[in-house]
Amino acid sequence: MTNLDIAEVARRAGLPASTLRYYEEKGLIASSGRAGLRRQFDPGVLQRLALIALGRTAGFSLDEIVLMFGPDGQPRIDRTMLTAKAAELDATIGKLTVLRDSLRHAAACPAPSHLECPTFRRLIRAAESGAVDLPRPGSPRQRPRKPRDAVT
């Protein structure tokens, strides 16, 4: 099978070339050489990028994802790590469910003011006490690091 040029891999994976270069720098993928100044990749890199995307979607950091590949580049996924992430997602789902239900109640609450609604006041107290500790939009956990733009 022929190697894929970095632009083709970027197109097929739906990622900017800068991300591919960053992933290579982190040790997540490896180019197989160059054709002129352009990196070349084995077609198997597309499957690896799909696994990386799946890990990112599940909330794993790039450093955690690196650990999911053996020295030979083959997946070596730690089942304990998957179980722990699933438990973390269950906890987040539970918090989001309570938050969603509270917001729906507040939207339909017949109280003259939200501050007169006991359910809404409980939600405010939970937020004040830190019991509602969901990631905020734009927080470091949700915002991926922007890869550096290099020439190749």
Buried (B, 14 or more C-beta within 10 A) or exposed (E): EEBBBBEBBBEEBEBEBBBBBBBBEBEBBEBEEEEEEBBBBBBBBBEBBEBBBEBBEBBBEBEBBBEBBEEEBEEEBEEEBBEEBEEEEEEBEEBEEBBEEBEEEBEEBEEEEBEEBEBBEEBBEBEEEEEBEEEEEEEEEEEEEEBEEEEE
